[in-house]
Amino acid sequence: MTGPNPTDRGKLGTKRHVFTDGQGIPLSVVITAANTHDMKTALSVLDNIVAKRPSYKINKKRQNLYLDKGYDFQEIETEVIKR
């Protein structure tokens, strides 16, 4: 079989990257082309959060971030820890 790998072909459409709180309320939405890799968009989703999270020093509650497997990259984890 010749030609590009089917997973490498450009896809038509859009992809919605949505960040929600624990109750499912959207806090950030970024829309990209369907062929954009999730890792490239993850930090912009976090930068566009409309409500700032409470400081750990003030709130004293543990804060968690659950990501889809598409966002599972060391670069993203390192950047999130810095914030």
Residue pairs with C-beta under 8 A, 6 or more apart in sequence:
10 35
11 33
11 34
11 35
12 34
13 33
13 34
14 31
14 32
14 33
14 34
15 31
15 32
15 33
15 34
15 36
15 41
16 29
16 30
16 31
17 29
17 30
17 31
17 32
17 38
17 41
17 42
17 45
18 26
18 28
18 29
18 45
19 26
19 27
19 28
19 29
19 45
19 46
19 49
20 26
20 27
21 27
27 49
27 50
27 51
28 45
28 46
28 48
28 49
28 50
29 45
29 48
30 41
30 44
30 45
30 48
32 41
38 68
38 70
38 71
39 70
39 71
39 73
39 75
39 76
42 67
42 71
42 73
42 76
43 76
43 79
46 80
46 83
53 63
54 61
56 63
65 80
67 76
